[in-house]
Structures are given as structure tokens and as C-alpha cells.
């Protein structure tokens, strides 16, 4: 389980068992769940409802046979341990490269899964793909709601909850990770405590190694300085600064401006990968191969764990160390899981969502696979390892890189040689200590400014990448970028979002 999405970052799931049994005749959302599955208010004659989940994979999609084995294991657990025959899981795995086309096409055709992994909750809502979860919050989803607390705000839009947000170490410890063998004796790394502290460090290392570079890309600089300057993006194009709820054009903030000038400066001085935005390799691949002798990355693990991971997995025998340069803030996260408008039994779907967050076995099976097939316990049941002859890349079922996308990410199997690059305890500590921006939990609707959003998006696509990678001189390109943003309507977007934010603040006092 690595970082899931620098998107993309970056990205895990689950906690203690909470029953979602079918007995007792509870009434939920106007439907009776008295031991038989319900379909749009109709019973299914005692047959279990098939809750369909298409799990997004960030790595190789497991075979159908291996996936079916995991599905069978989960359904056996649901029936024999949870003792319910109300629903079973219908599991399939879709690669992320196909996910963003396959799922919308299915939903647009009135098909698709019961459970929808939402990468951009507002757009899923505006397209009508997911339904409000309000009828289930005090019933089927209550254990999850109690568990995640104010994180639920990330799933709200226009007064309703449409998504259960992932409960995951989204607050990251951002580090400069470097080749210790080369840096020791050349610079005192105890002086590096922020991104700006890297200026002198990079200069010293460049002097010592003129033909080397110690950073991969500069595109993380806007995030780093945003954390330092308490600048928080709202709906991508707007931002707050400090404790004020006043929205401004994000691309006019000091954090963004200082970042693109630093990126250009670093590129001109040869500190970073010379290909800039033209390089299609991931940060990991470049630093692990030795092409770069350092990298900036964020993880929910401490420096010691990350240094060990990089030392163990690089391909040229280097020893790595790491220093923290900043820690991220809480931010309104639009990743999570919702219920499709096509679901014929949203009650059963809500119950399975609850299992993702409150039942450790369910989540571990979805992420790690089946015991014996994909992992084995040691004799005293304290840690797991891969079966003989298999490894991370060859086990039949592996969705570990999907661990940060849905569910409760503060649990996981204790692998003997942990290659997850994350720490559940440290990740939870980071979240508990993180600063909450004044509009944390607020997600603006794009409904009133769809044309402006489309136009501004095109402008951002044209300028943002080359500026943040340091490819071009900001003196020449930045003024034109701001002018084109204004022509495209960014001020109207900020104004519309401000109206929504003011109403949100008033309602949440």
C-alpha cells in the first residue's frame, strides 16, 4: 500500500465490527428490512440481493478466478459470521485507466454498480449518478457516521450527504528523501525544516555534484507553500487564506506565485530533473533508479519508516534518509463511496458500505485478498507474509494500491516486510494534529457556473503544468495566465462560490 494518488495523490480502510444483520424488522428510509432483501420496496422472496461493487485498482487487475475466490470468501463470512442472507457481494475490479470511462458509461446507460467510488463527488451529484444517503445515516450507516465524525462533512453537498468519505491518512508528512551516502558530509540536513530551507541545501549539493540533481519535479511546490501560508483551495479555482472565509482566485495567491517562481529558479540552476513536465515517469521510478538522488514526497509514515522503505527498494544499492519539510492540512476531500441511482436495493448497499468502515475482515479481504491464496499468517498469528514463491507482484489478487480510495484506512494486515509506505498510527496522529481551514467540509456546486468552469479548466490546462514544473519563465507566462483566467470567467466562479460559502458558514455556526 503506497501513496495512492499524488494525485492523485495519494492514498486505505476499516475498524471494529458493527453488525448489519437483517433481523429485527427495522424500518429504514420508509422500507422494512425484516430479514428479507428489499428491492425498491419489494421483497425478493428470501433470495440475497447482489450488491455490486466495481473496485478501482491502481495496479494490475487480478484474474477473474482470483477475484471470484475473494468474493466467495467475503460472502461466506457475511453468511456464516455476520449471519445474514439479506445480501451478498458481487465483486469486480477495474483498472483506474478504464474506471473513469467505464463507470460513467454504465451509469449513463442506467446500469452500473450499486456502490460508486466517487473521485469527484460534486460532478457525480450534478450528473445524477448517486443518491442522497440521509435516510440511512441514523440507521444502516450510523456506526460509520459515529466513527468518522466531522470527516462526514466532506460528503455533503447542498445540505445532503451523498458520499461516505474515505477515512484515511489524507494528512501527509511531506519529506525531502535523499541519498544519505552522497549527502552526509556535504550538508547539515538538520538545517532543513521547510521547502525554502532547501535553497541552500540544493546549492551545496550542486556544488559538490555538478552533474547530479537531487530533486525530481517541482510540481509539489504549490502544495508545500500553501501549507506554509495556510492557503486552502476550495473547488480547485478558489482559495481561502488563513482563518478568513473570504474566497480569492487561487492562482493569484502568494503560495502559488512563490511556488512557480521557485520552480523556475530550481530548474534554471539544474536542481531538478531536466525534462520537467515532459518526463512521464513517476517520482518513485526516477529516484529509485538513481536518475535523481532525492525527491519530495508525502506519506502518512514517519521519516524513519520512509527512509527504510526507500533503502530497501531502490535498485542501485543506496542508503536513504529523510527530513520533514511540512505537514499538510485537513482539506475537503471528494473521494469516497456512494450509492448509485440504479441500485434496486439501496438499503443493502448502505449496509455493505458500513461494513467497509466497521468490519476489518471485509476491508482486508477486498484490499489484500484471500488467506492462503494471497497471504499467510505466521505460527503465532502476529504477522503475515506472501505465500512461498510469491511476492507483491505475483500474488493472484492484489488491490493494495487501492487502499486509500474508500473505507477506513487506519487498519491493515501486519506484513512482515511492510512495503506499504504508510503507518496507521502515525497517519491517525497527523490527522488529529492537522489544521482545519475555515471552510473545511464545504464543497461548492458548479451548477451556476458550468460554462465558466469549462473555460477556466481549459486555461489551467494550458498554463498550470508548465508553470508548476518550472518549464517556462513566470515573468512572461504568469501575467498572461491570470489575464486569460479572468477572460474565461474565474472571477464569476469565485463570486458564486463565495455566495455558497457564506450560506454554508451561516448554517454551520
Residue pairs with C-beta under 8 A, 6 or more apart in sequence:
1 12
1 367
1 400
1 401
1 403
1 404
1 412
1 419
1 420
1 421
1 422
2 284
2 400
2 401
2 419
2 420
2 421
2 422
3 9
3 10
3 11
3 172
3 297
3 298
3 299
3 404
3 421
3 422
4 10
4 11
4 58
4 401
4 402
4 403
4 404
4 405
5 11
5 58
5 404
6 220
6 283
6 297
6 298
9 298
10 170
10 172
10 298
10 404
11 168
11 169
11 170
11 403
11 404
11 405
11 409
12 166
12 168
12 169
12 367
12 403
12 404
12 407
12 408
12 409
12 410
12 411
12 412
12 422
12 424
13 166
13 167
13 168
13 356
13 357
13 363
13 366
13 367
13 403
13 406
13 407
13 408
13 409
13 411
14 356
14 357
14 358
14 359
14 360
14 362
14 363
14 364
14 407
14 408
14 409
14 410
14 411
15 147
15 357
15 358
15 360
15 408
15 410
15 411
16 358
16 360
17 358
17 359
17 360
18 143
18 144
18 354
18 358
18 359
19 82
20 82
20 84
20 140
20 351
20 352
20 354
20 355
21 82
21 83
21 84
21 86
22 33
22 34
22 35
22 36
22 37
22 84
22 85
22 86
23 34
23 35
23 84
24 34
25 32
25 33
25 34
25 35
26 32
26 33
26 34
26 139
27 33
28 135
28 136
28 139
28 140
28 347
28 350
29 135
29 136
29 139
29 346
29 347
30 41
30 135
31 38
31 41
31 347
32 38
33 86
33 347
35 86
36 43
36 44
36 45
36 46
36 86
37 43
37 44
37 46
37 47
37 48
37 49
37 86
37 87
37 345
37 348
38 44
38 49
38 345
38 347
38 348
39 49
39 344
39 345
40 344
40 345
46 85
48 85
48 86
48 87
48 88
49 86
49 87
49 88
49 344
49 345
49 348
50 87
50 88
50 89
50 90
51 87
51 88
51 89
51 90
51 114
51 115
51 345
51 348
51 349
51 352
52 90
52 92
52 112
52 113
52 114
52 115
53 89
53 90
53 91
53 92
53 113
53 114
53 115
53 352
54 92
54 93
54 94
54 99
54 102
54 103
54 112
54 113
54 115
54 117
55 91
55 92
55 93
55 94
55 117
55 366
55 399
55 402
56 93
56 94
56 95
56 96
56 99
56 117
56 402
56 405
57 93
57 94
57 95
57 96
57 399
57 401
57 402
58 96
58 401
58 402
58 405
59 398
59 399
59 400
59 401
59 402
60 95
60 393
60 398
61 93
61 94
61 95
62 70
62 93
62 369
62 396
62 397
62 398
62 399
63 396
63 397
65 396
66 369
66 370
66 373
66 374
66 396
66 397
67 91
67 92
67 93
67 397
69 370
69 373
69 396
69 397
70 91
70 365
70 366
70 369
70 370
70 373
70 397
71 89
71 90
71 91
73 365
73 370
73 371
74 89
74 91
74 362
74 365
74 366
75 88
75 89
77 361
77 362
77 365
78 84
78 87
78 88
78 89
79 85
79 88
81 361
82 355
82 359
86 348
86 351
87 345
87 348
87 351
87 352
89 352
91 366
93 399
94 102
94 103
99 117
100 119
103 112
103 113
103 116
103 117
104 127
104 129
106 112
106 113
107 116
107 127
107 129
107 340
107 341
107 342
108 127
110 342
111 342
112 129
112 340
112 342
113 340
114 339
114 340
114 342
114 343
114 344
114 345
114 346
114 348
114 349
114 352
115 337
115 338
115 339
115 340
115 343
115 349
115 352
115 353
116 124
116 129
116 130
116 337
116 338
116 339
116 340
117 335
117 336
117 337
117 405
117 406
118 124
118 130
118 162
118 163
118 334
118 335
118 336
118 337
118 338
119 334
119 335
120 334
121 130
121 154
121 155
121 157
121 162
121 163
121 334
121 335
121 336
121 338
121 443
122 157
122 235
122 334
122 443
122 444
122 445
122 446
123 446
124 130
124 162
124 163
124 338
125 157
125 158
125 162
125 445
126 445
126 446
126 447
128 341
129 338
129 340
129 341
130 162
130 163
130 338
130 339
130 340
130 341
131 162
131 338
131 339
131 340
131 341
131 343
131 346
132 160
132 161
132 162
133 141
133 155
133 160
133 161
133 162
133 163
133 164
133 338
133 339
133 350
134 160
134 161
136 346
136 347
136 350
137 145
137 161
138 145
139 350
140 347
140 350
140 351
140 353
140 354
141 164
141 350
141 353
141 354
143 354
143 357
143 358
144 164
144 353
144 354
144 357
144 358
145 152
147 167
147 357
147 358
147 408
148 164
148 165
148 167
148 357
148 408
150 441
151 165
151 167
151 333
152 161
152 164
152 165
153 332
153 440
153 441
153 442
154 163
154 165
154 332
154 333
154 334
154 336
154 441
154 443
155 161
155 162
155 163
155 164
155 165
155 336
155 338
156 162
156 441
156 443
157 443
157 445
158 445
159 507
162 338
163 334
163 336
163 337
163 338
164 336
164 337
164 338
164 353
164 357
165 333
165 335
165 336
166 333
166 335
166 336
166 337
166 404
166 405
166 406
166 407
166 409
167 357
167 407
167 408
167 409
167 410
168 404
168 407
168 408
168 409
168 410
168 427
169 300
169 404
169 409
169 410
169 422
169 423
169 424
169 426
169 427
169 428
169 430
169 431
170 328
170 330
170 331
170 333
170 404
170 431
171 300
171 327
171 328
171 329
171 330
171 427
171 430
171 431
171 433
171 434
172 298
172 299
172 300
172 327
172 328
172 430
173 298
173 299
173 300
173 301
173 302
173 303
173 324
173 327
173 426
173 430
174 220
174 223
174 224
174 227
174 296
174 297
174 298
174 324
174 325
174 326
174 327
174 328
175 296
175 297
175 298
175 299
175 303
175 306
175 322
175 323
175 324
175 325
176 192
176 198
176 201
176 294
176 295
176 296
176 322
176 323
176 325
177 287
177 294
177 295
177 296
177 297
177 306
177 307
177 310
177 320
177 321
177 322
178 189
178 214
178 293
178 294
178 295
178 320
178 321
178 322
179 214
179 293
179 294
179 318
179 319
179 320
180 307
180 318
180 319
180 320
180 321
181 318
181 319
182 205
182 208
182 209
182 212
182 293
182 318
183 189
183 205
183 214
183 293
183 294
183 321
186 204
186 205
186 208
187 200
187 201
187 204
187 205
189 201
189 321
189 323
190 323
191 197
191 200
191 201
192 198
192 201
192 323
192 325
193 323
193 324
193 325
194 228
194 325
194 326
195 221
195 224
195 225
195 228
195 262
195 296
195 325
195 326
196 228
196 262
197 325
198 215
198 325
202 214
202 215
202 266
202 269
202 271
203 269
205 212
205 214
205 293
205 294
206 212
206 213
206 214
206 269
206 270
206 271
209 293
212 293
213 270
213 271
213 272
213 273
213 274
213 292
213 293
214 271
214 292
214 293
214 294
215 266
215 271
215 272
215 273
215 292
215 294
215 295
215 296
216 272
216 273
216 283
216 286
216 287
216 292
216 294
216 295
216 296
217 272
217 273
217 276
217 277
217 279
217 283
217 469
218 259
218 262
218 263
218 266
218 267
218 272
218 276
218 468
218 469
218 470
219 263
219 277
219 465
219 468
219 469
220 296
220 297
220 298
221 259
221 260
221 262
221 263
221 468
222 255
222 256
222 259
222 260
222 468
223 328
224 259
224 296
224 325
224 326
225 231
225 254
225 255
225 256
225 258
225 259
225 262
226 232
226 233
226 239
226 253
226 255
226 256
226 259
227 326
227 327
227 328
227 329
228 255
228 326
229 241
229 253
229 254
229 255
230 241
230 242
230 243
230 329
230 435
230 437
231 239
231 240
231 241
231 250
231 253
231 254
231 255
231 256
232 239
232 240
232 241
232 329
232 331
232 437
232 438
232 439
232 440
233 239
233 250
233 331
234 240
234 247
234 250
234 332
234 439
234 442
234 444
234 497
234 501
235 443
235 444
235 446
235 493
235 497
236 250
237 249
237 250
237 251
237 453
237 456
237 460
237 490
237 493
237 494
238 247
238 248
238 249
238 250
238 444
238 493
238 494
238 497
238 498
239 247
239 248
239 249
239 250
239 253
240 246
240 247
240 248
240 437
240 438
240 439
241 248
241 253
243 438
244 438
245 438
245 439
245 501
245 502
245 505
246 498
247 494
247 497
247 498
247 501
248 494
249 482
249 485
249 490
249 491
249 494
250 256
251 460
251 464
251 481
251 482
251 485
251 490
252 482
257 474
257 478
259 468
260 467
260 468
260 470
260 474
260 478
261 474
263 272
263 467
263 468
263 469
263 470
264 467
264 470
264 472
264 473
264 474
265 470
266 272
266 470
267 274
267 276
267 469
267 470
267 471
268 470
272 292
272 470
273 279
273 286
273 291
273 292
276 466
276 469
276 470
276 471
277 465
277 466
277 469
277 471
278 471
279 286
283 295
283 296
283 297
284 295
284 297
286 292
286 295
287 293
287 294
287 295
287 310
287 314
288 310
288 313
288 314
288 315
289 314
289 315
289 316
290 314
290 315
290 316
290 318
293 318
296 325
297 306
298 328
299 305
299 306
299 421
299 422
300 422
300 423
300 426
300 427
300 430
301 309
301 421
301 422
301 423
301 426
301 427
302 423
302 426
303 321
303 322
303 323
303 324
305 418
305 421
305 423
305 426
306 320
306 322
306 421
307 320
307 321
307 322
309 419
309 421
310 320
310 322
311 318
311 319
311 320
312 417
312 419
313 419
314 320
327 430
327 433
327 434
328 430
328 434
329 434
329 435
329 436
329 437
330 431
330 434
330 435
330 436
330 437
330 440
331 437
331 440
332 439
332 440
332 441
332 442
332 443
334 443
335 405
335 406
336 406
337 353
337 356
337 406
337 407
339 346
339 349
339 350
339 353
340 349
343 349
355 362
355 363
356 362
356 363
356 366
356 406
356 407
356 408
357 363
357 407
357 408
358 408
360 411
363 407
363 408
363 411
364 411
364 412
364 413
366 399
366 407
367 399
367 400
367 402
367 403
367 412
368 374
368 375
368 384
368 398
368 399
368 400
368 412
368 413
369 375
369 395
369 396
369 397
369 398
369 399
370 397
371 377
372 387
373 387
373 395
373 396
373 397
374 386
374 387
374 390
374 395
374 396
374 397
374 398
375 384
375 385
375 386
375 387
375 395
375 413
375 415
376 384
376 385
376 386
376 387
377 383
377 384
378 384
378 385
378 416
382 414
383 414
383 415
383 416
384 413
384 414
384 415
384 416
385 415
385 416
385 417
386 392
386 395
387 395
392 398
392 400
392 419
400 420
403 409
403 412
403 420
403 422
409 422
409 424
409 427
410 424
410 427
410 428
411 424
412 420
412 424
438 505
439 501
439 504
439 505
441 508
442 500
442 501
442 504
444 496
444 497
444 500
444 501
445 500
446 453
448 496
449 489
449 492
449 493
449 496
451 489
452 488
452 489
452 490
452 492
452 493
453 493
455 488
455 489
456 485
456 488
456 489
456 490
456 493
458 488
459 481
459 484
459 485
459 488
460 485
462 484
463 477
463 480
463 481
463 484
464 481
465 471
466 472
466 477
467 474
467 477
467 478
467 481
